[in-house]
Amino acid sequence: MSRFIKKKKEDIGLSPYALVFRGQKKTDKIVLRAMNFDMEDVHEMEVQSTKELLDFQKSKALSWLNIDGLHNEKSMEELAQVYKLENNILSDVMNPSIRPKVQEFENCIFITIKMLQYNEKSEKLSAENLSLILTDSTLISFQEQPGIAFEPIRERIRKHKNKIRTSGPDYLAFALLDVVVDNYIYIIGMLGDKIENLEDNMTNDPKIELLDSINFFKRELNFLRKFIMPAKEMISNLAKIESEFIHEENRIHFKELQDNINEATELSDSYREILYDQLNIYHSSMSTKLNDIMRTLTVFSVIFIPLTFLVGVYGTNFEYLPELHWRYGYLIMWFVMLITTLVMLWYFKRKKWF
């Protein structure tokens, strides 16, 4: 399936309110991980039943429910009933190809953004959808598959009695989004190092492999920008939104998030321009190399034109060719050819033609 377009034919015509999984299944088992915490205590559990989900939902402590896997329609229906969520919210959650956006509802804010992963072996990027539902006292996060991206946030909650335990689910949402955006910058930096390394060989030895590398990194940057640009728009809207679910003291953090995503887009734009410059340098270097080759071939061709003329004259079959009967005629011809060659080489060197 295309890395850029992930619309399946069977999804065409489905109701936007239908709880149908519209993506590619990336994990077999749905895992619901819950954290309840306040300044004094942290409680973690893996939710196995609707009853546990109800108990979790009734807790007065700050709650974070993370769901890994989006394909279980029954689990989504139970979740909608427990948290009184509208079907079109969870329908968007079950559509991993949805564009990053933020939308406010009567009882929550819905946020969706793309998480990027970098494969060290293939050097290719892949994307995973992250959805957040922000309520008064609970943050629900949805991932397509289990991962360790948010483990640093969980460690902060477990070990530190600080702001993350007391600032509400909106601050926790900021922390998760900050991990996503920081990962953007990290991945762009990794690609940037490889792009800058191409420049060292660009003018010295412009091989065809360099052109393949430039085109490869152009594709990866285009793939990355496909998700960063709408994420920038979403975060900008999130920073401006006036909602009871975002506390006034936490708005500054979403402004910082906006600065970070701006940095990511500027970096991607810079490396995109560098790639275009490298492409131009490559073509210029290849043209220069070709010109050098043609100039060398032309010099040798010009040198052999008078020599070919002399050989042609004395290769004729006329009987009365005076020089044919000279004792030293053959040596004289070689002497004339040698002098002609040396004079022409001296002239070309003086003109700096090679």
SETOR-83808 format. One record per residue (C-alpha): y, x, z. Coordinates in steps of 0.02 Angstrom, whole numbers, plus 50000, padded with zeros to 5 digits. Example, Ala and Ser with C-alpha at 12.3 -4.5 7.8 and 13.67 -1.06 7.14 Angstrom:
BEGIN
@y:49775&x:50615&z:50390
@y:49947&x:50684&z:50357
***
This chain:
BEGIN
@y:50000&x:50000&z:50000
@y:50176&x:50059&z:49963
@y:50264&x:50152&z:50103
@y:50427&x:50061&z:50064
@y:50370&x:49883&z:50030
@y:50236&x:49802&z:50140
@y:50239&x:49621&z:50087
@y:50067&x:49546&z:50060
@y:50039&x:49413&z:49930
@y:49952&x:49296&z:50053
@y:50109&x:49297&z:50164
@y:50215&x:49218&z:50028
@y:50256&x:49038&z:50071
@y:50208&x:49048&z:50255
@y:50318&x:48955&z:50378
@y:50439&x:49071&z:50471
@y:50379&x:48986&z:50632
@y:50193&x:49016&z:50602
@y:50113&x:49137&z:50726
@y:50019&x:49233&z:50592
@y:50000&x:49422&z:50591
@y:50083&x:49486&z:50432
@y:50049&x:49672&z:50447
@y:49913&x:49802&z:50438
@y:49797&x:49804&z:50589
@y:49813&x:49974&z:50675
@y:49711&x:49945&z:50834
@y:49559&x:49840&z:50876
@y:49601&x:49795&z:51054
@y:49759&x:49712&z:51119
@y:49819&x:49800&z:51278
@y:49946&x:49720&z:51395
@y:50019&x:49843&z:51521
@y:50133&x:49778&z:51658
@y:50251&x:49866&z:51777
@y:50342&x:49783&z:51922
@y:50467&x:49890&z:52014
@y:50617&x:49894&z:52128
@y:50701&x:50031&z:52229
@y:50557&x:50041&z:52353
@y:50396&x:50011&z:52256
@y:50313&x:50021&z:52084
@y:50162&x:49915&z:52040
@y:50063&x:49941&z:51878
@y:49922&x:49838&z:51806
@y:49832&x:49797&z:51645
@y:49846&x:49610&z:51613
@y:49678&x:49529&z:51572
@y:49712&x:49343&z:51584
@y:49846&x:49209&z:51570
@y:49841&x:49184&z:51759
@y:49886&x:49366&z:51789
@y:50025&x:49345&z:51661
@y:50093&x:49195&z:51757
@y:50090&x:49291&z:51921
@y:50177&x:49435&z:51836
@y:50309&x:49319&z:51763
@y:50347&x:49241&z:51934
@y:50383&x:49409&z:52014
@y:50562&x:49432&z:52075
@y:50557&x:49619&z:52045
@y:50612&x:49699&z:51883
@y:50468&x:49685&z:51758
@y:50415&x:49777&z:51602
@y:50272&x:49707&z:51498
@y:50213&x:49814&z:51353
@y:50093&x:49745&z:51221
@y:49999&x:49866&z:51107
@y:49932&x:49773&z:50955
@y:50009&x:49622&z:50869
@y:49864&x:49538&z:50780
@y:49797&x:49422&z:50919
@y:49873&x:49252&z:50884
@y:49800&x:49173&z:51042
@y:49882&x:49304&z:51153
@y:50048&x:49273&z:51067
@y:50033&x:49086&z:51095
@y:49997&x:49113&z:51281
@y:50143&x:49231&z:51294
@y:50258&x:49103&z:51212
@y:50203&x:48970&z:51338
@y:50223&x:49080&z:51492
@y:50396&x:49146&z:51446
@y:50451&x:48989&z:51352
@y:50487&x:49087&z:51193
@y:50524&x:49005&z:51027
@y:50393&x:49023&z:50891
@y:50512&x:49106&z:50769
@y:50537&x:49250&z:50893
@y:50351&x:49290&z:50905
@y:50332&x:49257&z:50719
@y:50455&x:49400&z:50691
@y:50360&x:49506&z:50817
@y:50200&x:49481&z:50717
@y:50287&x:49537&z:50556
@y:50295&x:49729&z:50568
@y:50390&x:49743&z:50403
@y:50539&x:49647&z:50472
@y:50708&x:49729&z:50453
@y:50787&x:49801&z:50613
@y:50898&x:49669&z:50691
@y:50965&x:49596&z:50853
@y:50973&x:49409&z:50886
@y:51025&x:49311&z:51040
@y:50933&x:49155&z:51095
@y:50960&x:49034&z:51238
@y:50842&x:49123&z:51357
@y:50829&x:49300&z:51285
@y:50890&x:49432&z:51164
@y:50770&x:49486&z:51026
@y:50781&x:49665&z:50961
@y:50676&x:49749&z:50830
@y:50683&x:49929&z:50766
@y:50569&x:50053&z:50678
@y:50488&x:50199&z:50770
@y:50451&x:50353&z:50663
@y:50308&x:50476&z:50682
@y:50291&x:50647&z:50599
@y:50119&x:50710&z:50547
@y:50115&x:50899&z:50568
@y:49970&x:50925&z:50446
@y:50028&x:50818&z:50300
@y:50213&x:50840&z:50346
@y:50235&x:50655&z:50306
@y:50326&x:50519&z:50402
@y:50254&x:50352&z:50454
@y:50339&x:50202&z:50532
@y:50289&x:50080&z:50669
@y:50383&x:49924&z:50719
@y:50449&x:49905&z:50896
@y:50507&x:49735&z:50958
@y:50595&x:49701&z:51122
@y:50625&x:49534&z:51209
@y:50757&x:49548&z:51343
@y:50766&x:49411&z:51477
@y:50851&x:49396&z:51647
@y:50725&x:49501&z:51742
@y:50595&x:49553&z:51615
@y:50583&x:49666&z:51464
@y:50438&x:49632&z:51345
@y:50401&x:49769&z:51218
@y:50281&x:49755&z:51070
@y:50203&x:49904&z:50980
@y:50081&x:49903&z:50835
@y:49966&x:50029&z:50919
@y:49950&x:50126&z:51082
@y:50058&x:50280&z:51096
@y:50137&x:50403&z:51216
@y:50317&x:50390&z:51157
@y:50372&x:50293&z:51312
@y:50273&x:50392&z:51442
@y:50430&x:50488&z:51496
@y:50512&x:50321&z:51538
@y:50360&x:50267&z:51640
@y:50365&x:50434&z:51733
@y:50549&x:50409&z:51773
@y:50508&x:50238&z:51846
@y:50362&x:50306&z:51948
@y:50443&x:50462&z:52019
@y:50629&x:50428&z:52035
@y:50717&x:50299&z:52140
@y:50869&x:50300&z:52030
@y:50966&x:50193&z:51907
@y:50819&x:50148&z:51798
@y:50740&x:50049&z:51942
@y:50895&x:49949&z:51985
@y:51002&x:49928&z:51829
@y:50907&x:49783&z:51753
@y:50800&x:49755&z:51598
@y:50950&x:49788&z:51485
@y:50959&x:49968&z:51546
@y:50770&x:49984&z:51522
@y:50792&x:49919&z:51344
@y:50926&x:50051&z:51317
@y:50808&x:50186&z:51382
@y:50672&x:50135&z:51258
@y:50795&x:50127&z:51113
@y:50864&x:50296&z:51164
@y:50689&x:50371&z:51148
@y:50674&x:50297&z:50973
@y:50844&x:50364&z:50916
@y:50816&x:50536&z:50996
@y:50653&x:50544&z:50900
@y:50750&x:50509&z:50740
@y:50861&x:50660&z:50775
@y:50710&x:50768&z:50820
@y:50618&x:50724&z:50659
@y:50773&x:50753&z:50553
@y:50792&x:50923&z:50637
@y:50611&x:50968&z:50594
@y:50636&x:50917&z:50413
@y:50802&x:51008&z:50413
@y:50722&x:51173&z:50464
@y:50599&x:51161&z:50320
@y:50737&x:51112&z:50198
@y:50846&x:51259&z:50250
@y:50697&x:51378&z:50231
@y:50685&x:51328&z:50048
@y:50857&x:51402&z:50019
@y:50798&x:51580&z:50056
@y:50684&x:51579&z:49903
@y:50797&x:51474&z:49794
@y:50896&x:51612&z:49709
@y:50770&x:51755&z:49727
@y:50614&x:51676&z:49655
@y:50637&x:51496&z:49592
@y:50454&x:51449&z:49565
@y:50394&x:51277&z:49512
@y:50325&x:51253&z:49690
@y:50504&x:51249&z:49753
@y:50542&x:51100&z:49642
@y:50389&x:51010&z:49710
@y:50448&x:51045&z:49889
@y:50624&x:50982&z:49852
@y:50557&x:50820&z:49778
@y:50438&x:50800&z:49926
@y:50576&x:50816&z:50055
@y:50687&x:50700&z:49954
@y:50553&x:50565&z:49964
@y:50532&x:50591&z:50152
@y:50720&x:50582&z:50183
@y:50732&x:50424&z:50079
@y:50589&x:50350&z:50181
@y:50678&x:50397&z:50342
@y:50846&x:50329&z:50285
@y:50764&x:50163&z:50239
@y:50742&x:50132&z:50426
@y:50888&x:50228&z:50501
@y:51024&x:50137&z:50404
@y:50975&x:49960&z:50460
@y:50943&x:50029&z:50635
@y:51123&x:50092&z:50637
@y:51183&x:49918&z:50590
@y:51073&x:49838&z:50724
@y:51133&x:49955&z:50862
@y:51314&x:49928&z:50810
@y:51289&x:49740&z:50828
@y:51200&x:49765&z:50994
@y:51345&x:49868&z:51062
@y:51467&x:49729&z:51015
@y:51365&x:49580&z:51074
@y:51433&x:49484&z:51223
@y:51285&x:49411&z:51316
@y:51238&x:49370&z:51494
@y:51079&x:49472&z:51468
@y:51180&x:49634&z:51452
@y:51274&x:49683&z:51610
@y:51451&x:49747&z:51592
@y:51413&x:49913&z:51678
@y:51274&x:49948&z:51551
@y:51379&x:49921&z:51395
@y:51435&x:50102&z:51396
@y:51255&x:50157&z:51370
@y:51239&x:50055&z:51211
@y:51401&x:50138&z:51151
@y:51316&x:50307&z:51181
@y:51166&x:50244&z:51083
@y:51285&x:50202&z:50941
@y:51350&x:50381&z:50943
@y:51173&x:50448&z:50936
@y:51122&x:50341&z:50787
@y:51282&x:50393&z:50699
@y:51232&x:50574&z:50726
@y:51060&x:50538&z:50652
@y:51133&x:50457&z:50496
@y:51258&x:50598&z:50472
@y:51120&x:50728&z:50487
@y:51012&x:50636&z:50361
@y:51161&x:50625&z:50242
@y:51194&x:50812&z:50262
@y:51016&x:50863&z:50224
@y:51011&x:50743&z:50079
@y:51163&x:50830&z:50005
@y:51084&x:51000&z:50038
@y:50930&x:50946&z:49940
@y:51037&x:50891&z:49793
@y:51129&x:51058&z:49800
@y:50963&x:51150&z:49806
@y:50902&x:51051&z:49656
@y:51058&x:51103&z:49559
@y:51036&x:51284&z:49616
@y:50854&x:51279&z:49560
@y:50899&x:51217&z:49387
@y:51041&x:51343&z:49375
@y:50926&x:51485&z:49429
@y:50795&x:51432&z:49303
@y:50926&x:51423&z:49166
@y:50991&x:51596&z:49214
@y:50815&x:51665&z:49215
@y:50781&x:51588&z:49045
@y:50944&x:51659&z:48977
@y:50896&x:51832&z:49040
@y:50728&x:51819&z:48952
@y:50808&x:51757&z:48791
@y:50938&x:51895&z:48798
@y:50803&x:52029&z:48817
@y:50702&x:51955&z:48674
@y:50858&x:51945&z:48566
@y:50901&x:52129&z:48598
@y:50727&x:52184&z:48545
@y:50734&x:52069&z:48394
@y:50901&x:52142&z:48339
@y:50836&x:52319&z:48362
@y:50686&x:52287&z:48250
@y:50786&x:52203&z:48111
@y:50851&x:52368&z:48034
@y:50684&x:52452&z:48069
@y:50595&x:52312&z:47977
@y:50719&x:52334&z:47834
@y:50679&x:52520&z:47819
@y:50492&x:52490&z:47827
@y:50511&x:52351&z:47698
@y:50605&x:52464&z:47578
@y:50478&x:52604&z:47587
@y:50334&x:52483&z:47584
@y:50377&x:52426&z:47408
@y:50263&x:52472&z:47262
@y:50392&x:52546&z:47142
@y:50330&x:52708&z:47064
@y:50499&x:52797&z:47056
@y:50555&x:52791&z:47237
@y:50640&x:52963&z:47259
@y:50606&x:52988&z:47444
@y:50419&x:52962&z:47421
@y:50404&x:53138&z:47347
@y:50506&x:53228&z:47479
@y:50408&x:53351&z:47585
@y:50487&x:53288&z:47747
@y:50525&x:53110&z:47689
@y:50408&x:53030&z:47816
@y:50483&x:53127&z:47962
@y:50659&x:53089&z:47901
@y:50620&x:52903&z:47899
@y:50558&x:52911&z:48080
@y:50713&x:53011&z:48129
@y:50828&x:52880&z:48051
@y:50733&x:52740&z:48138
@y:50743&x:52830&z:48307
@y:50929&x:52865&z:48290
@y:50961&x:52684&z:48237
@y:50867&x:52621&z:48392
@y:50959&x:52738&z:48512
@y:51129&x:52695&z:48440
@y:51095&x:52509&z:48455
@y:51031&x:52528&z:48634
@y:51186&x:52626&z:48681
@y:51296&x:52493&z:48604
@y:51208&x:52350&z:48693
@y:51217&x:52444&z:48858
@y:51402&x:52475&z:48835
@y:51429&x:52290&z:48803
@y:51323&x:52250&z:48958
@y:51208&x:52138&z:48860
@y:51059&x:52196&z:48962
***
